């Protein structure tokens, strides 16, 4: 627990240690901009909690070496009324990982956050589209406009390969081999992998490459905006949402939903779970197993139609 004594200025921690940690996440861990921003928000929230609730009224300083398990437990405990279990888990993970970084830096000797259990959330079935909904979605962009051609290629590739939006955002023009039908992407933790591309996505990308110069490219990234710059993750999400609305699909559609749809449709058609794991870039097979609900639904459908006593 934080007590009176020798304190290190919290602003110095924010400027020095957390700034170094942010650089580490970007340069060495290759985390996405979104993930880094979330970590920084979590750590800032934790530090503000310590300043407000765990410090004597006459000081604004804090010694990071004096943080104890009870401080972290109290912070986590106050989150339960306003945060989901998933959000709480991420915040605790942010603190754990930051303190591990400080151990490697020689700033602290142990990690009290490891003594605080991560709350177990309910495993929800990922949202996904039907095959018919996907067909309607990918055909909505206007092929007579260069931006429509680009958007069609984005939608086709997201569904064809199950890429994370950050992976799609990072593809450069030289990362696709349309003859061999694959794309090279940089996944979580800077791990590179080769992902197959379907024929529809290949044709859509080829057509966009023919039109791409109309946008006067200023960068080597495959997908660019109307000014020729790199298309942002947020813009890709807006594009997906735009065509979902135009398609009249009554679901909250995002790039990640297309990733779930890719995995669900593959599994439902009999694809091997480990092959899907490789294509998605999952470290753990248990993560991929979330999609087994699709095959179970298919089994139940067959059972209901064929079993005499169903």
N, C-alpha and C positions, 0 to 999 in steps of 0.2 A: 504494500500500500504506500502511496506517496505520503511522505512525512516532512516535517520541517527539517532543514539541514542544508546541505550544499546542493544548489540547484543549477542546472544548465538552462540558459534562456531558451524558451520554447521557439522563439523566432529563429534562433541560431540553428536549432534542430531542423526546423522547416526548411531553412535556406540551405544548410549543409547536408545533413544526413539524408533527408527525404529527397533533396535535389539529386544527390549522388545515386540514390536508389532509383529514382525515375530514369536517370541516364542508363543505369544497369538494365532496367526492364526493356528499354528501347534498343540499346546497342548489343547487349549480350543475350537477352531472352527473346528479343525480336517480337515483343508483344504488340498487339494492334493499338492504335491511337485510342480506341474506345476502352480497351482493357486498362491501359495505363491511366486514363482519365478517371476510371472507376476506382482504381487503387489509390490514387492521390486524394480523391474525394473521401474515401473511407478513412484514410490516415488523418486527414485534416479534421474530420468529424471526431475521431478518437482523441486527438490532441486537444481539441476544443472542450471535449467532455472533461478531460483531466484538469484543464485550466479552471473550468467552472465549478467542478464538483469535488475534486480530490486535492485541491491546493488550499493552503491557508489564505485567508482574505487579504493578508498584507504582502503577498508576493504574486508575481506573474511568471515566475520561473519554475522549471520542472527538471528533475534529474531523471533522465531516461533509464539509468541503471537501477533506480529504486522502484520501477514499476513492478507490481506483484500480480499474482493470479487474481486476487480479489478485485483489483482495479478493472481488469479485463472482464471478469464475470459481471461486475456491476454495470459496465458499459453495455455488454451484450444483453443483460437482463432488461435494461430500459428500452431496448429496441423492439421487444416482442409485441407491444401494443400497436405499433405503427408500421412494422416491416414484415415481409413474408419470410418464411424460413430460408428460402433460397437467398434472399438479400442478406439476412443475418449471417448465413454461412459464408457468403463472399466477404463480408466485412471482417469476420474472424480470420478468414484465410489471408486477407490483406495484412492484418496485424501480425499474424504468424510469420508470413513470408518476409515482412519488413524486419522483424526482430531476428530472424535467421540471417538476414543480410548484415545486420549490426554485429552478430556473433562473428561472422566471417571477417568483418572489418576490425574486430578486436575491441569493439565499444562496450559489449556486454558479455557476460559469461554463460548465461542460460536463457531459455525462451519460455517465460511463464505462460504464454498463450497456448503452448502445447498441452497444458494441464486443463484447458477449457475445452470440453467436447463440442464438436461441430454438430448443430442440430440436424436431425435426419428429417428431411422433407418428404412429402408424398411423391412417389414416382408417377408423374402424369404422362398420359399417352400423348405423344407429339401430334400437333395438328398437321393435317395433310390434305391435299386436293385429290379429287377423283381424276381419272384419266380424261374424262370429258371436260372437266373444268380446266385442266392443263391445256388441252387443245384449244379451247376458247381463248384462254389467256394469251398464249404465245402468238396467236393469229391476230390479236387486236392492233399492234403497232402498224402504222401506215408505211408500207414499203416504198411509197413514192417520195418520202422525205428522208434525208440522210439520218436525222435523229431517230426516225421510226425504224430505219434499217439497223441502226445501232441498238436500239431498245429490243428489237426482235432477237438480235444476236445475244444480248445479255440474258433475256428470258430463256432462250433455248439452251444456253450454256449452263445456267444455274440448274435447270431441270435435268439436262443431259448428264451432268457430271457431279452434282451434289456438292458443289464448292461452297465454302464459307464466303460471305460477302467480302471479307478482307482479302481472301485469296484471289477472288475474281478482280478486285480492285488493284491487286499487285501484278497482274499479268502484263508482260511486255510483248511487243509484236513478235519478238524472236522466240517466245516461250511456247508457241503453238506449232505442232507438226501436223498439218491438215492431211498430208499424204498418209502418214502412219496412224492418224486418228488419235492423237493424244495432246494433252496440254501439261506443261510443267508448272507447278505452283509451289509457293513457299507457305507451309502450314504453321500451326502453333509451335512455338519454341524454335522457329527457324528451320524446321525439318522440311526438306524438299521431297516432293513425291510426283510421280507421273500418274495422270488420271486420264482414262479413255474418254473420247468424245463421240457422240452419236452422229449419224449422217445428217440429220436435220440441223444440228448445231454447227456442223462443219460447213454446210451450205450457207447458213446464216452468217457465219464469220467471214467466209469467202466474199460474200456479197458486200458486207460492211467494209472489208479491206479495200474493195474496189471503189467505195464511196468515201472512205475515211479522209482522203486529202481535201475534200470539200470543206472540212472543218479546220483546215490549216493547222495541222498538229505542231505543238510546241514541245511535246514530250514523247518518249518512246513507249508509253503505256498503251495497251491495246484500246481500252475504252476511254475516250476523251469527251470533254464537254463541248458546248457550242463555241467556246473561245479557244479550243485547241489544247486546253490544260487537262490534267489528270482528273478523271471523274471520281468524286469522293464517295465514300461508303454511304454517307447520308443521302446523296443524290441517287445512288443505286436503289436504296430502300424506297425512295419517293417514286422512282420509275415503276418498281414492282407494284406499289400501292396504287398508282395511277391506273395501270391497266387492269388491276383486280377490280377497281371501282367501275371502270368502263365495261368490264365483262359481266358486271352484275353478280359477282360471286359473293354470297352473304357470309364471308369469313374474314377474319383479320389476317391478311396476307402480307408476308414479309419475305426477304430472301431466304431466311432460315426455314420458313415453311416449305419453300421449294426444295431445300436440302432434305427435309423430312420426307417430302413427297417422293423424291428420287429414291431414297432408301426403302420406303414403304412399298413402292411399286416393284422394285427389284426383288425384294424379299417375297412379296406376294406372287411373283412369277417363278419362284423357285430358286433364286440366286443363293449361293453359299454365304452364310453369315460372315465368315472370315474374309471372303472376297469383298463384301460390302464394307467391312471394317477397314480394309486397306484403302479402298477408294475414298472413304470419308476421312481417312487420316486419324482414326480413333486409336489412342494408345491402348485402351482397355476394351476387351470384347463385351464387357458388361454394359458399356455405354451404347454399343450397337444393338444390344439385345432389347433395347426399348422398342425396337421396331417389330419384334416378334408378334405383337398384337395383330399385325396384318395377316400373318399366316394362320393364326388361331381363328380369326374371323372367317378366313377362307375355308378352313377345316370344318367349322361349325355350319357354314353354308352348305357344304357338300353333305355333311351329316344330316342336316334337316331335310334335304332333298332326296336322300337315298335310303336312310335307315327306316325300316318298317315301323319301328316304335318311337320314332323321333317326335 
